[in-house]
């Protein structure tokens, strides 16, 4: 069996494995079979129990690793998005012109950049499918 962390947050305060309550944060874990099919819905698991599932010694490392891997996956998805190239062109042109933030904000390209950024952010977050534990 493999487990995947889908999120780490404070939306629940009870671990579904050990029953501990009043937790500051939980990892939302999904169990997968060998073919990558989800066997369960995401359930809240305390970070200590998530660390045990991942065979990691500390809960802090589990959460830190999750945050790091999630950021890397989303950053890679953002970099691959076709609109990212256009945003980089806009920023390079602003840099070439020596425009600072307030001057950039007044340009018509700022609206395009902002709209593109929202599209890129949404597409990248949809691409994130969790982080494998074990």
C-alpha positions as CSV (number, residue, x, y, z in Angstrom):
1,X,0.0,0.0,0.0
2,X,1.1,3.5,-0.7
3,X,0.0,6.7,0.9
4,X,-0.1,10.2,-0.5
5,X,-0.4,13.5,1.4
6,X,-2.9,15.7,-0.4
7,X,-2.7,18.7,2.0
8,X,-1.5,19.9,5.4
9,X,-3.8,22.3,7.2
10,X,-5.8,23.0,10.3
11,X,-9.3,22.2,9.0
12,X,-9.6,19.2,11.4
13,X,-8.1,18.7,14.8
14,X,-8.5,14.9,15.2
15,X,-6.3,12.1,13.9
16,X,-8.3,9.3,12.2
17,X,-5.5,6.7,13.0
18,X,-4.8,7.2,16.7
19,X,-7.9,9.3,17.7
20,X,-5.8,12.1,19.2
21,X,-7.7,15.4,19.4
22,X,-6.9,19.1,19.6
23,X,-4.2,18.9,17.0
24,X,-2.8,22.1,15.5
25,X,-2.6,20.7,12.0
26,X,-3.3,17.4,10.2
27,X,-2.1,15.8,7.0
28,X,-4.9,14.7,4.6
29,X,-3.8,11.2,3.5
30,X,-5.2,9.0,0.8
31,X,-4.3,5.3,0.5
32,X,-3.5,4.0,-3.0
33,X,-3.0,0.5,-4.5
34,X,0.0,-0.6,-6.5
35,X,-1.7,0.6,-9.8
36,X,-2.2,4.1,-8.4
37,X,-5.9,3.9,-7.8
38,X,-7.3,5.6,-4.7
39,X,-8.6,3.1,-2.1
40,X,-10.1,5.8,0.2
41,X,-11.1,9.4,0.5
42,X,-8.7,11.8,2.1
43,X,-8.7,11.4,5.8
44,X,-7.2,13.7,8.5
45,X,-4.1,12.1,10.1
46,X,-2.0,13.8,12.7
47,X,1.5,14.7,11.5
48,X,3.1,12.2,13.9
49,X,1.0,9.4,12.4
50,X,1.7,10.6,8.9
51,X,5.4,10.5,9.7
52,X,5.0,6.9,10.9
53,X,3.2,6.0,7.6
54,X,6.1,7.5,5.7
55,X,8.6,5.8,8.0
56,X,10.1,9.2,8.8
57,X,11.4,9.9,12.3
58,X,9.8,13.3,12.9
59,X,6.5,15.0,12.1
60,X,8.3,18.2,11.4
61,X,10.3,16.6,8.6
62,X,7.1,15.1,7.1
63,X,5.4,18.5,6.9
64,X,8.6,20.2,5.7
65,X,9.1,17.6,3.0
66,X,5.5,17.9,1.9
67,X,5.6,21.6,1.6
68,X,9.0,21.5,-0.3
69,X,7.7,18.8,-2.7
70,X,4.4,20.5,-3.3
71,X,6.2,23.8,-4.0
72,X,8.5,22.1,-6.5
73,X,5.7,20.3,-8.3
74,X,3.6,23.5,-8.6
75,X,6.7,25.6,-9.6
76,X,7.5,23.1,-12.3
77,X,3.9,23.1,-13.6
78,X,4.0,27.0,-13.6
79,X,7.3,27.0,-15.6
80,X,5.8,24.7,-18.3
81,X,2.7,26.7,-18.8
82,X,2.6,28.5,-22.2
83,X,1.5,31.9,-20.6
84,X,4.5,31.9,-18.4
85,X,6.7,32.7,-21.4
86,X,4.6,35.8,-22.2
87,X,4.7,36.9,-18.6
88,X,8.5,36.6,-18.6
89,X,8.6,38.7,-21.8
90,X,6.6,41.4,-20.2
91,X,8.8,41.5,-17.1
92,X,12.0,41.6,-19.2
93,X,10.6,44.5,-21.2
94,X,9.8,46.4,-18.0
95,X,13.3,45.6,-16.7
96,X,14.8,46.9,-19.9
97,X,12.9,50.1,-19.6
98,X,13.9,50.4,-15.9
99,X,10.3,50.6,-14.7
100,X,9.6,50.3,-11.0
101,X,6.5,48.8,-9.5
102,X,4.3,51.9,-9.6
103,X,5.2,52.6,-13.2
104,X,4.7,48.9,-14.1
105,X,1.3,49.0,-12.5
106,X,0.2,51.9,-14.7
107,X,1.0,49.9,-18.0
108,X,-1.7,48.0,-19.9
109,X,0.5,44.9,-19.7
110,X,-0.1,44.7,-16.0
111,X,-3.7,43.6,-16.5
112,X,-2.5,40.9,-19.0
113,X,0.2,39.8,-16.6
114,X,-2.3,39.6,-13.7
115,X,-4.9,37.6,-15.7
116,X,-2.2,35.3,-17.0
117,X,-0.9,34.7,-13.5
118,X,-4.3,33.7,-12.3
119,X,-4.7,31.2,-15.1
120,X,-1.2,29.8,-14.5
121,X,-1.8,29.5,-10.8
122,X,-5.1,27.6,-11.3
123,X,-3.6,25.2,-13.8
124,X,-0.6,24.5,-11.6
125,X,-2.7,23.8,-8.6
126,X,-4.9,21.4,-10.5
127,X,-1.7,19.5,-11.6
128,X,-0.7,18.8,-8.0
129,X,-1.9,15.3,-7.1
130,X,-0.3,14.9,-3.7
131,X,3.1,13.7,-2.4
132,X,3.9,10.0,-2.1
133,X,4.7,8.8,1.4
134,X,5.5,5.1,1.1
